Amino acid sequence: MAAGGGVWPLPLATAARSAALAGDWYHLKRLRSLDEIARAIDEATIDDVLAYLARYPADGFSVLTIGPEPLDTAAAGI
């Protein structure tokens, strides 16, 4: 299926697509095609993203690091 003039790189897993359809039905009371979702993504603007972040601020994150050295969270601003 086309998305932004291209082709989906991999088919969506059946379980993931089923979950997406269930979410659409629950939140929108209708189902969206993959083309409709791709179109909405392609049409999203920076202002749309900023408005979403203003309405739903990102906070309360947890950080997990794996590696031989601890992460310097002070330098990362965490």
PDB file of N, CA, C and O in Angstrom:
ATOM      1  N   MET A   1       0.839  -1.176   0.000  1.00  0.00           N
ATOM      2  CA  MET A   1       0.000   0.000   0.000  1.00  0.00           C
ATOM      3  C   MET A   1       0.877   1.230   0.000  1.00  0.00           C
ATOM      4  O   MET A   1       1.929   1.256   0.639  1.00  0.00           O
ATOM      5  N   ALA A   2       0.455   2.224  -0.700  1.00  0.00           N
ATOM      6  CA  ALA A   2       1.251   3.431  -0.833  1.00  0.00           C
ATOM      7  C   ALA A   2       1.213   4.247   0.445  1.00  0.00           C
ATOM      8  O   ALA A   2       0.175   4.363   1.097  1.00  0.00           O
ATOM      9  N   ALA A   3       2.341   4.801   0.786  1.00  0.00           N
ATOM     10  CA  ALA A   3       2.431   5.720   1.927  1.00  0.00           C
ATOM     11  C   ALA A   3       3.433   6.789   1.554  1.00  0.00           C
ATOM     12  O   ALA A   3       4.627   6.509   1.453  1.00  0.00           O
ATOM     13  N   GLY A   4       2.975   7.990   1.352  1.00  0.00           N
ATOM     14  CA  GLY A   4       3.883   9.063   1.002  1.00  0.00           C
ATOM     15  C   GLY A   4       4.556   8.831  -0.336  1.00  0.00           C
ATOM     16  O   GLY A   4       5.706   9.226  -0.532  1.00  0.00           O
ATOM     17  N   GLY A   5       3.855   8.196  -1.253  1.00  0.00           N
ATOM     18  CA  GLY A   5       4.409   7.950  -2.568  1.00  0.00           C
ATOM     19  C   GLY A   5       5.262   6.698  -2.638  1.00  0.00           C
ATOM     20  O   GLY A   5       5.735   6.333  -3.714  1.00  0.00           O
ATOM     21  N   GLY A   6       5.466   6.034  -1.510  1.00  0.00           N
ATOM     22  CA  GLY A   6       6.293   4.840  -1.497  1.00  0.00           C
ATOM     23  C   GLY A   6       5.466   3.606  -1.231  1.00  0.00           C
ATOM     24  O   GLY A   6       4.244   3.608  -1.380  1.00  0.00           O
ATOM     25  N   VAL A   7       6.145   2.566  -0.838  1.00  0.00           N
ATOM     26  CA  VAL A   7       5.483   1.308  -0.520  1.00  0.00           C
ATOM     27  C   VAL A   7       5.833   0.976   0.922  1.00  0.00           C
ATOM     28  O   VAL A   7       6.965   1.192   1.354  1.00  0.00           O
ATOM     29  N   TRP A   8       4.854   0.444   1.676  1.00  0.00           N
ATOM     30  CA  TRP A   8       5.159   0.053   3.052  1.00  0.00           C
ATOM     31  C   TRP A   8       6.330  -0.909   3.009  1.00  0.00           C
ATOM     32  O   TRP A   8       6.303  -1.869   2.239  1.00  0.00           O
ATOM     33  N   PRO A   9       7.367  -0.678   3.819  1.00  0.00           N
ATOM     34  CA  PRO A   9       8.544  -1.544   3.747  1.00  0.00           C
ATOM     35  C   PRO A   9       8.255  -2.976   4.170  1.00  0.00           C
ATOM     36  O   PRO A   9       8.833  -3.912   3.618  1.00  0.00           O
ATOM     37  N   LEU A  10       7.380  -3.156   5.128  1.00  0.00           N
ATOM     38  CA  LEU A  10       7.022  -4.496   5.584  1.00  0.00           C
ATOM     39  C   LEU A  10       5.525  -4.530   5.844  1.00  0.00           C
ATOM     40  O   LEU A  10       4.956  -3.528   6.278  1.00  0.00           O
ATOM     41  N   PRO A  11       4.877  -5.653   5.590  1.00  0.00           N
ATOM     42  CA  PRO A  11       3.451  -5.726   5.935  1.00  0.00           C
ATOM     43  C   PRO A  11       3.285  -5.666   7.449  1.00  0.00           C
ATOM     44  O   PRO A  11       4.092  -6.220   8.196  1.00  0.00           O
ATOM     45  N   LEU A  12       2.231  -4.988   7.891  1.00  0.00           N
ATOM     46  CA  LEU A  12       1.975  -4.934   9.325  1.00  0.00           C
ATOM     47  C   LEU A  12       1.570  -6.310   9.818  1.00  0.00           C
ATOM     48  O   LEU A  12       0.847  -7.039   9.139  1.00  0.00           O
ATOM     49  N   ALA A  13       2.037  -6.652  10.987  1.00  0.00           N
ATOM     50  CA  ALA A  13       1.666  -7.934  11.587  1.00  0.00           C
ATOM     51  C   ALA A  13       0.164  -7.941  11.846  1.00  0.00           C
ATOM     52  O   ALA A  13      -0.427  -6.912  12.174  1.00  0.00           O
ATOM     53  N   THR A  14      -0.431  -9.090  11.698  1.00  0.00           N
ATOM     54  CA  THR A  14      -1.874  -9.214  11.883  1.00  0.00           C
ATOM     55  C   THR A  14      -2.300  -8.743  13.265  1.00  0.00           C
ATOM     56  O   THR A  14      -3.300  -8.035  13.387  1.00  0.00           O
ATOM     57  N   ALA A  15      -1.573  -9.115  14.302  1.00  0.00           N
ATOM     58  CA  ALA A  15      -1.932  -8.709  15.663  1.00  0.00           C
ATOM     59  C   ALA A  15      -1.829  -7.199  15.829  1.00  0.00           C
ATOM     60  O   ALA A  15      -2.686  -6.587  16.466  1.00  0.00           O
ATOM     61  N   ALA A  16      -0.794  -6.596  15.263  1.00  0.00           N
ATOM     62  CA  ALA A  16      -0.624  -5.145  15.374  1.00  0.00           C
ATOM     63  C   ALA A  16      -1.736  -4.417  14.631  1.00  0.00           C
ATOM     64  O   ALA A  16      -2.273  -3.427  15.127  1.00  0.00           O
ATOM     65  N   ARG A  17      -2.079  -4.903  13.450  1.00  0.00           N
ATOM     66  CA  ARG A  17      -3.158  -4.268  12.684  1.00  0.00           C
ATOM     67  C   ARG A  17      -4.492  -4.433  13.407  1.00  0.00           C
ATOM     68  O   ARG A  17      -5.304  -3.509  13.436  1.00  0.00           O
ATOM     69  N   SER A  18      -4.715  -5.598  13.983  1.00  0.00           N
ATOM     70  CA  SER A  18      -5.947  -5.819  14.748  1.00  0.00           C
ATOM     71  C   SER A  18      -6.034  -4.858  15.923  1.00  0.00           C
ATOM     72  O   SER A  18      -7.101  -4.312  16.202  1.00  0.00           O
ATOM     73  N   ALA A  19      -4.918  -4.651  16.613  1.00  0.00           N
ATOM     74  CA  ALA A  19      -4.897  -3.718  17.741  1.00  0.00           C
ATOM     75  C   ALA A  19      -5.150  -2.296  17.270  1.00  0.00           C
ATOM     76  O   ALA A  19      -5.860  -1.539  17.932  1.00  0.00           O
ATOM     77  N   ALA A  20      -4.573  -1.926  16.128  1.00  0.00           N
ATOM     78  CA  ALA A  20      -4.795  -0.583  15.584  1.00  0.00           C
ATOM     79  C   ALA A  20      -6.261  -0.384  15.213  1.00  0.00           C
ATOM     80  O   ALA A  20      -6.829   0.676  15.477  1.00  0.00           O
ATOM     81  N   LEU A  21      -6.870  -1.387  14.607  1.00  0.00           N
ATOM     82  CA  LEU A  21      -8.289  -1.295  14.251  1.00  0.00           C
ATOM     83  C   LEU A  21      -9.162  -1.194  15.501  1.00  0.00           C
ATOM     84  O   LEU A  21     -10.127  -0.431  15.529  1.00  0.00           O
ATOM     85  N   ALA A  22      -8.820  -1.963  16.530  1.00  0.00           N
ATOM     86  CA  ALA A  22      -9.589  -1.896  17.778  1.00  0.00           C
ATOM     87  C   ALA A  22      -9.470  -0.507  18.396  1.00  0.00           C
ATOM     88  O   ALA A  22     -10.449   0.033  18.911  1.00  0.00           O
ATOM     89  N   GLY A  23      -8.269   0.070  18.345  1.00  0.00           N
ATOM     90  CA  GLY A  23      -8.077   1.428  18.863  1.00  0.00           C
ATOM     91  C   GLY A  23      -8.868   2.451  18.078  1.00  0.00           C
ATOM     92  O   GLY A  23      -9.472   3.353  18.659  1.00  0.00           O
ATOM     93  N   ASP A  24      -8.871   2.317  16.752  1.00  0.00           N
ATOM     94  CA  ASP A  24      -9.674   3.220  15.918  1.00  0.00           C
ATOM     95  C   ASP A  24     -11.150   3.124  16.294  1.00  0.00           C
ATOM     96  O   ASP A  24     -11.826   4.140  16.457  1.00  0.00           O
ATOM     97  N   TRP A  25     -11.640   1.893  16.429  1.00  0.00           N
ATOM     98  CA  TRP A  25     -13.059   1.703  16.735  1.00  0.00           C
ATOM     99  C   TRP A  25     -13.393   2.295  18.103  1.00  0.00           C
ATOM    100  O   TRP A  25     -14.436   2.927  18.269  1.00  0.00           O
ATOM    101  N   TYR A  26     -12.519   2.093  19.073  1.00  0.00           N
ATOM    102  CA  TYR A  26     -12.767   2.587  20.422  1.00  0.00           C
ATOM    103  C   TYR A  26     -12.754   4.118  20.464  1.00  0.00           C
ATOM    104  O   TYR A  26     -13.645   4.736  21.046  1.00  0.00           O
ATOM    105  N   HIS A  27     -11.733   4.725  19.838  1.00  0.00           N
ATOM    106  CA  HIS A  27     -11.564   6.178  19.930  1.00  0.00           C
ATOM    107  C   HIS A  27     -12.363   6.954  18.888  1.00  0.00           C
ATOM    108  O   HIS A  27     -12.870   8.038  19.176  1.00  0.00           O
ATOM    109  N   LEU A  28     -12.479   6.406  17.682  1.00  0.00           N
ATOM    110  CA  LEU A  28     -13.101   7.144  16.573  1.00  0.00           C
ATOM    111  C   LEU A  28     -14.482   6.619  16.198  1.00  0.00           C
ATOM    112  O   LEU A  28     -15.228   7.289  15.484  1.00  0.00           O
ATOM    113  N   LYS A  29     -14.821   5.440  16.669  1.00  0.00           N
ATOM    114  CA  LYS A  29     -16.081   4.766  16.300  1.00  0.00           C
ATOM    115  C   LYS A  29     -16.156   4.486  14.797  1.00  0.00           C
ATOM    116  O   LYS A  29     -17.237   4.426  14.213  1.00  0.00           O
ATOM    117  N   ARG A  30     -14.982   4.316  14.189  1.00  0.00           N
ATOM    118  CA  ARG A  30     -14.883   3.937  12.777  1.00  0.00           C
ATOM    119  C   ARG A  30     -13.494   3.354  12.545  1.00  0.00           C
ATOM    120  O   ARG A  30     -12.605   3.490  13.385  1.00  0.00           O
ATOM    121  N   LEU A  31     -13.319   2.707  11.403  1.00  0.00           N
ATOM    122  CA  LEU A  31     -12.036   2.114  11.056  1.00  0.00           C
ATOM    123  C   LEU A  31     -11.356   2.947   9.985  1.00  0.00           C
ATOM    124  O   LEU A  31     -12.011   3.471   9.085  1.00  0.00           O
ATOM    125  N   ARG A  32     -10.025   3.068  10.085  1.00  0.00           N
ATOM    126  CA  ARG A  32      -9.253   3.804   9.083  1.00  0.00           C
ATOM    127  C   ARG A  32      -8.420   2.833   8.257  1.00  0.00           C
ATOM    128  O   ARG A  32      -7.881   1.857   8.779  1.00  0.00           O
ATOM    129  N   SER A  33      -8.323   3.112   6.970  1.00  0.00           N
ATOM    130  CA  SER A  33      -7.469   2.301   6.101  1.00  0.00           C
ATOM    131  C   SER A  33      -6.014   2.711   6.326  1.00  0.00           C
ATOM    132  O   SER A  33      -5.738   3.778   6.873  1.00  0.00           O
ATOM    133  N   LEU A  34      -5.092   1.854   5.897  1.00  0.00           N
ATOM    134  CA  LEU A  34      -3.676   2.201   5.996  1.00  0.00           C
ATOM    135  C   LEU A  34      -3.368   3.443   5.167  1.00  0.00           C
ATOM    136  O   LEU A  34      -2.529   4.256   5.555  1.00  0.00           O
ATOM    137  N   ASP A  35      -4.041   3.592   4.027  1.00  0.00           N
ATOM    138  CA  ASP A  35      -3.827   4.783   3.202  1.00  0.00           C
ATOM    139  C   ASP A  35      -4.269   6.047   3.932  1.00  0.00           C
ATOM    140  O   ASP A  35      -3.604   7.078   3.838  1.00  0.00           O
ATOM    141  N   GLU A  36      -5.391   5.978   4.661  1.00  0.00           N
ATOM    142  CA  GLU A  36      -5.854   7.148   5.412  1.00  0.00           C
ATOM    143  C   GLU A  36      -4.862   7.509   6.518  1.00  0.00           C
ATOM    144  O   GLU A  36      -4.582   8.686   6.743  1.00  0.00           O
ATOM    145  N   ILE A  37      -4.333   6.501   7.202  1.00  0.00           N
ATOM    146  CA  ILE A  37      -3.350   6.748   8.255  1.00  0.00           C
ATOM    147  C   ILE A  37      -2.083   7.350   7.658  1.00  0.00           C
ATOM    148  O   ILE A  37      -1.534   8.309   8.201  1.00  0.00           O
ATOM    149  N   ALA A  38      -1.616   6.791   6.541  1.00  0.00           N
ATOM    150  CA  ALA A  38      -0.413   7.309   5.884  1.00  0.00           C
ATOM    151  C   ALA A  38      -0.616   8.746   5.429  1.00  0.00           C
ATOM    152  O   ALA A  38       0.292   9.568   5.553  1.00  0.00           O
ATOM    153  N   ARG A  39      -1.792   9.057   4.904  1.00  0.00           N
ATOM    154  CA  ARG A  39      -2.096  10.418   4.457  1.00  0.00           C
ATOM    155  C   ARG A  39      -2.056  11.390   5.643  1.00  0.00           C
ATOM    156  O   ARG A  39      -1.518  12.491   5.529  1.00  0.00           O
ATOM    157  N   ALA A  40      -2.625  10.979   6.772  1.00  0.00           N
ATOM    158  CA  ALA A  40      -2.619  11.835   7.965  1.00  0.00           C
ATOM    159  C   ALA A  40      -1.195  12.091   8.445  1.00  0.00           C
ATOM    160  O   ALA A  40      -0.873  13.200   8.871  1.00  0.00           O
ATOM    161  N   ILE A  41      -0.347  11.077   8.378  1.00  0.00           N
ATOM    162  CA  ILE A  41       1.056  11.247   8.764  1.00  0.00           C
ATOM    163  C   ILE A  41       1.750  12.195   7.801  1.00  0.00           C
ATOM    164  O   ILE A  41       2.465  13.102   8.227  1.00  0.00           O
ATOM    165  N   ASP A  42       1.542  11.992   6.502  1.00  0.00           N
ATOM    166  CA  ASP A  42       2.176  12.843   5.490  1.00  0.00           C
ATOM    167  C   ASP A  42       1.740  14.297   5.605  1.00  0.00           C
ATOM    168  O   ASP A  42       2.520  15.203   5.312  1.00  0.00           O
ATOM    169  N   GLU A  43       0.492  14.531   6.032  1.00  0.00           N
ATOM    170  CA  GLU A  43      -0.043  15.891   6.104  1.00  0.00           C
ATOM    171  C   GLU A  43       0.252  16.584   7.429  1.00  0.00           C
ATOM    172  O   GLU A  43      -0.006  17.780   7.565  1.00  0.00           O
ATOM    173  N   ALA A  44       0.787  15.859   8.407  1.00  0.00           N
ATOM    174  CA  ALA A  44       1.084  16.459   9.712  1.00  0.00           C
ATOM    175  C   ALA A  44       2.184  17.505   9.561  1.00  0.00           C
ATOM    176  O   ALA A  44       3.157  17.303   8.835  1.00  0.00           O
ATOM    177  N   THR A  45       2.012  18.621  10.255  1.00  0.00           N
ATOM    178  CA  THR A  45       2.988  19.711  10.215  1.00  0.00           C
ATOM    179  C   THR A  45       3.692  19.825  11.562  1.00  0.00           C
ATOM    180  O   THR A  45       3.276  19.217  12.549  1.00  0.00           O
ATOM    181  N   ILE A  46       4.750  20.604  11.588  1.00  0.00           N
ATOM    182  CA  ILE A  46       5.448  20.872  12.843  1.00  0.00           C
ATOM    183  C   ILE A  46       4.497  21.538  13.829  1.00  0.00           C
ATOM    184  O   ILE A  46       4.513  21.219  15.018  1.00  0.00           O
ATOM    185  N   ASP A  47       3.669  22.459  13.344  1.00  0.00           N
ATOM    186  CA  ASP A  47       2.698  23.115  14.226  1.00  0.00           C
ATOM    187  C   ASP A  47       1.727  22.104  14.837  1.00  0.00           C
ATOM    188  O   ASP A  47       1.336  22.245  15.996  1.00  0.00           O
ATOM    189  N   ASP A  48       1.333  21.083  14.065  1.00  0.00           N
ATOM    190  CA  ASP A  48       0.462  20.031  14.598  1.00  0.00           C
ATOM    191  C   ASP A  48       1.151  19.293  15.751  1.00  0.00           C
ATOM    192  O   ASP A  48       0.540  19.032  16.787  1.00  0.00           O
ATOM    193  N   VAL A  49       2.425  18.962  15.558  1.00  0.00           N
ATOM    194  CA  VAL A  49       3.177  18.244  16.591  1.00  0.00           C
ATOM    195  C   VAL A  49       3.346  19.118  17.832  1.00  0.00           C
ATOM    196  O   VAL A  49       3.169  18.644  18.954  1.00  0.00           O
ATOM    197  N   LEU A  50       3.690  20.396  17.633  1.00  0.00           N
ATOM    198  CA  LEU A  50       3.864  21.304  18.772  1.00  0.00           C
ATOM    199  C   LEU A  50       2.558  21.505  19.534  1.00  0.00           C
ATOM    200  O   LEU A  50       2.564  21.575  20.763  1.00  0.00           O
ATOM    201  N   ALA A  51       1.441  21.599  18.818  1.00  0.00           N
ATOM    202  CA  ALA A  51       0.138  21.741  19.475  1.00  0.00           C
ATOM    203  C   ALA A  51      -0.182  20.491  20.290  1.00  0.00           C
ATOM    204  O   ALA A  51      -0.710  20.589  21.398  1.00  0.00           O
ATOM    205  N   TYR A  52       0.134  19.318  19.745  1.00  0.00           N
ATOM    206  CA  TYR A  52      -0.093  18.071  20.479  1.00  0.00           C
ATOM    207  C   TYR A  52       0.751  18.038  21.753  1.00  0.00           C
ATOM    208  O   TYR A  52       0.259  17.678  22.822  1.00  0.00           O
ATOM    209  N   LEU A  53       2.028  18.416  21.630  1.00  0.00           N
ATOM    210  CA  LEU A  53       2.910  18.408  22.799  1.00  0.00           C
ATOM    211  C   LEU A  53       2.473  19.422  23.847  1.00  0.00           C
ATOM    212  O   LEU A  53       2.634  19.179  25.043  1.00  0.00           O
ATOM    213  N   ALA A  54       1.921  20.558  23.415  1.00  0.00           N
ATOM    214  CA  ALA A  54       1.415  21.550  24.370  1.00  0.00           C
ATOM    215  C   ALA A  54       0.200  20.995  25.114  1.00  0.00           C
ATOM    216  O   ALA A  54       0.014  21.252  26.303  1.00  0.00           O
ATOM    217  N   ARG A  55      -0.611  20.243  24.405  1.00  0.00           N
ATOM    218  CA  ARG A  55      -1.820  19.682  25.023  1.00  0.00           C
ATOM    219  C   ARG A  55      -1.500  18.470  25.896  1.00  0.00           C
ATOM    220  O   ARG A  55      -2.115  18.272  26.943  1.00  0.00           O
ATOM    221  N   TYR A  56      -0.537  17.663  25.460  1.00  0.00           N
ATOM    222  CA  TYR A  56      -0.153  16.450  26.181  1.00  0.00           C
ATOM    223  C   TYR A  56       1.352  16.474  26.446  1.00  0.00           C
ATOM    224  O   TYR A  56       2.110  15.793  25.755  1.00  0.00           O
ATOM    225  N   PRO A  57       1.794  17.254  27.443  1.00  0.00           N
ATOM    226  CA  PRO A  57       3.236  17.371  27.686  1.00  0.00           C
ATOM    227  C   PRO A  57       3.868  16.025  28.059  1.00  0.00           C
ATOM    228  O   PRO A  57       3.277  15.220  28.779  1.00  0.00           O
ATOM    229  N   ALA A  58       5.059  15.809  27.560  1.00  0.00           N
ATOM    230  CA  ALA A  58       5.792  14.579  27.852  1.00  0.00           C
ATOM    231  C   ALA A  58       6.530  14.760  29.178  1.00  0.00           C
ATOM    232  O   ALA A  58       7.357  15.661  29.316  1.00  0.00           O
ATOM    233  N   ASP A  59       6.226  13.897  30.151  1.00  0.00           N
ATOM    234  CA  ASP A  59       6.928  13.955  31.425  1.00  0.00           C
ATOM    235  C   ASP A  59       6.840  12.603  32.116  1.00  0.00           C
ATOM    236  O   ASP A  59       6.136  11.700  31.664  1.00  0.00           O
ATOM    237  N   GLY A  60       7.560  12.483  33.210  1.00  0.00           N
ATOM    238  CA  GLY A  60       7.519  11.247  33.982  1.00  0.00           C
ATOM    239  C   GLY A  60       8.198  10.067  33.316  1.00  0.00           C
ATOM    240  O   GLY A  60       7.770   8.926  33.486  1.00  0.00           O
ATOM    241  N   PHE A  61       9.260  10.334  32.555  1.00  0.00           N
ATOM    242  CA  PHE A  61       9.955   9.253  31.867  1.00  0.00           C
ATOM    243  C   PHE A  61      10.867   8.485  32.817  1.00  0.00           C
ATOM    244  O   PHE A  61      11.349   9.037  33.806  1.00  0.00           O
ATOM    245  N   SER A  62      11.096   7.247  32.522  1.00  0.00           N
ATOM    246  CA  SER A  62      12.112   6.434  33.176  1.00  0.00           C
ATOM    247  C   SER A  62      13.187   6.155  32.144  1.00  0.00           C
ATOM    248  O   SER A  62      12.902   6.046  30.951  1.00  0.00           O
ATOM    249  N   VAL A  63      14.418   6.040  32.602  1.00  0.00           N
ATOM    250  CA  VAL A  63      15.532   5.775  31.697  1.00  0.00           C
ATOM    251  C   VAL A  63      16.219   4.491  32.136  1.00  0.00           C
ATOM    252  O   VAL A  63      16.510   4.311  33.318  1.00  0.00           O
ATOM    253  N   LEU A  64      16.474   3.610  31.197  1.00  0.00           N
ATOM    254  CA  LEU A  64      17.204   2.379  31.445  1.00  0.00           C
ATOM    255  C   LEU A  64      18.392   2.367  30.503  1.00  0.00           C
ATOM    256  O   LEU A  64      18.235   2.539  29.295  1.00  0.00           O
ATOM    257  N   THR A  65      19.574   2.166  31.053  1.00  0.00           N
ATOM    258  CA  THR A  65      20.756   2.052  30.206  1.00  0.00           C
ATOM    259  C   THR A  65      21.391   0.690  30.448  1.00  0.00           C
ATOM    260  O   THR A  65      21.351   0.147  31.552  1.00  0.00           O
ATOM    261  N   ILE A  66      21.967   0.166  29.403  1.00  0.00           N
ATOM    262  CA  ILE A  66      22.654  -1.115  29.490  1.00  0.00           C
ATOM    263  C   ILE A  66      24.016  -0.921  28.855  1.00  0.00           C
ATOM    264  O   ILE A  66      24.118  -0.471  27.714  1.00  0.00           O
ATOM    265  N   GLY A  67      25.044  -1.252  29.577  1.00  0.00           N
ATOM    266  CA  GLY A  67      26.384  -1.119  29.035  1.00  0.00           C
ATOM    267  C   GLY A  67      27.421  -1.200  30.132  1.00  0.00           C
ATOM    268  O   GLY A  67      27.078  -1.290  31.311  1.00  0.00           O
ATOM    269  N   PRO A  68      28.685  -1.168  29.753  1.00  0.00           N
ATOM    270  CA  PRO A  68      29.759  -1.342  30.728  1.00  0.00           C
ATOM    271  C   PRO A  68      29.946  -0.131  31.649  1.00  0.00           C
ATOM    272  O   PRO A  68      30.460  -0.286  32.756  1.00  0.00           O
ATOM    273  N   GLU A  69      29.546   1.054  31.225  1.00  0.00           N
ATOM    274  CA  GLU A  69      29.728   2.271  32.012  1.00  0.00           C
ATOM    275  C   GLU A  69      28.381   2.895  32.325  1.00  0.00           C
ATOM    276  O   GLU A  69      27.480   2.866  31.487  1.00  0.00           O
ATOM    277  N   PRO A  70      28.223   3.468  33.532  1.00  0.00           N
ATOM    278  CA  PRO A  70      26.965   4.150  33.843  1.00  0.00           C
ATOM    279  C   PRO A  70      26.806   5.410  32.999  1.00  0.00           C
ATOM    280  O   PRO A  70      27.788   6.051  32.627  1.00  0.00           O
ATOM    281  N   LEU A  71      25.573   5.748  32.709  1.00  0.00           N
ATOM    282  CA  LEU A  71      25.270   6.951  31.944  1.00  0.00           C
ATOM    283  C   LEU A  71      25.411   8.165  32.847  1.00  0.00           C
ATOM    284  O   LEU A  71      24.931   8.156  33.981  1.00  0.00           O
ATOM    285  N   ASP A  72      26.066   9.210  32.353  1.00  0.00           N
ATOM    286  CA  ASP A  72      26.189  10.466  33.093  1.00  0.00           C
ATOM    287  C   ASP A  72      24.897  11.245  32.881  1.00  0.00           C
ATOM    288  O   ASP A  72      24.787  12.037  31.946  1.00  0.00           O
ATOM    289  N   THR A  73      23.919  11.014  33.758  1.00  0.00           N
ATOM    290  CA  THR A  73      22.613  11.645  33.579  1.00  0.00           C
ATOM    291  C   THR A  73      22.662  13.152  33.772  1.00  0.00           C
ATOM    292  O   THR A  73      21.837  13.864  33.201  1.00  0.00           O
ATOM    293  N   ALA A  74      23.608  13.661  34.563  1.00  0.00           N
ATOM    294  CA  ALA A  74      23.722  15.111  34.743  1.00  0.00           C
ATOM    295  C   ALA A  74      24.091  15.770  33.419  1.00  0.00           C
ATOM    296  O   ALA A  74      23.545  16.818  33.075  1.00  0.00           O
ATOM    297  N   ALA A  75      25.004  15.170  32.684  1.00  0.00           N
ATOM    298  CA  ALA A  75      25.413  15.721  31.391  1.00  0.00           C
ATOM    299  C   ALA A  75      24.292  15.610  30.369  1.00  0.00           C
ATOM    300  O   ALA A  75      24.191  16.433  29.459  1.00  0.00           O
ATOM    301  N   ALA A  76      23.450  14.589  30.520  1.00  0.00           N
ATOM    302  CA  ALA A  76      22.345  14.393  29.583  1.00  0.00           C
ATOM    303  C   ALA A  76      21.145  15.257  29.942  1.00  0.00           C
ATOM    304  O   ALA A  76      20.178  15.311  29.182  1.00  0.00           O
ATOM    305  N   GLY A  77      21.188  15.932  31.086  1.00  0.00           N
ATOM    306  CA  GLY A  77      20.073  16.770  31.500  1.00  0.00           C
ATOM    307  C   GLY A  77      18.896  15.973  32.022  1.00  0.00           C
ATOM    308  O   GLY A  77      17.756  16.438  31.983  1.00  0.00           O
ATOM    309  N   ILE A  78      19.166  14.782  32.505  1.00  0.00           N
ATOM    310  CA  ILE A  78      18.099  13.904  33.006  1.00  0.00           C
ATOM    311  C   ILE A  78      18.073  13.953  34.523  1.00  0.00           C
ATOM    312  O   ILE A  78      17.249  13.286  35.148  1.00  0.00           O
TER     313      ILE A  78
END
